[in-house]
Amino acid sequence: MALALDRREGAGIGMAVIGHAVLFGLLSVGFLATPNPMKLETTPIEVSLTDEVGLVSEAPVIEREAPAERFAEVPAPPEPDTPPPVPDTQPEPVAKPDPTPPKAAPAPAPKPQPKVEAKKSNPAPAKAERKPTREAVKPTGRLSGIVDGLTDQPSKGKATRPQASQIGAAVQSSLAAEVMRQIKVHWKPPSGADSDKLRTRVIVRLNEQGAIVGTPRVEQSGITASNRAQADLHRERAIRAVELAAPFKLPAEYYEAWKVIRPLLYEDL
């Protein structure tokens, strides 16, 4: 009996040793197949920079006309012009006489009766005059446009689009990039010593058609002793590039944002 138990224990120990050896071998293979993190190579990513930004609106459509008056969608039926109801006054019921006449009794002496004033009959109530009112409307439960057209004076405008309170920074950046894109094709900077340091800003006022109004103003910086002779030529070519780009093709609904443009021109534009 003891010999049989020893054989079973030996077989179990042998199977456990074999299982651990197999598990160790599998873990060793998986570890050797893992790449060395110190030898991993990174893949470079190509990045391109551009100054062109798509025109994306962040504000509602600008409407310069005064908003029109707004009412409910479905008008209510007019109320019938009926007089107020008259109270129904019915006469009091009269008691029927008893068919059997009572025995005659001696009549008492007549007593003086106090004078009773006749009650004045109430006149029939007159029909209340109804003043002409505005056509009644049914509420719709919607809050959109609830304050549009509220004023103590009648509105003369017919606009139904909301007015934009401001223009977002993304839209302003897109408009500036579009202005520079239209100027860039006409810009030819002068070359020479330190010419890349010259910066010329042209301030121009535009009308709603994108044409230049008045005389452009110029602000210049980056002038050194080496490029002083080129500063005047740089200024003239900057103004010329802006004039050739006009009239600018910009969205009319954002005229408040581009009625004055300030493009900055330099050599590496």
Secondary structure, DSSP 8 states (H G I E B T S, - for coil): -HHHHHHHHHHHHHHHHHHHHHHHHHHHHHHHHS--GGG-------------------S-----S-B-----SSB-----------------------SS------------------------------------B------TTTTTT--SS-----B-S---S---HHHHHHHHHHHHHHHHTT-----STTGGG-EEEEEEEE-TTS-EEEEEEEEEE---TTTHHHHHHHHHHHHHHHHHH-S----GGGHHHHSEE--EE-TT-
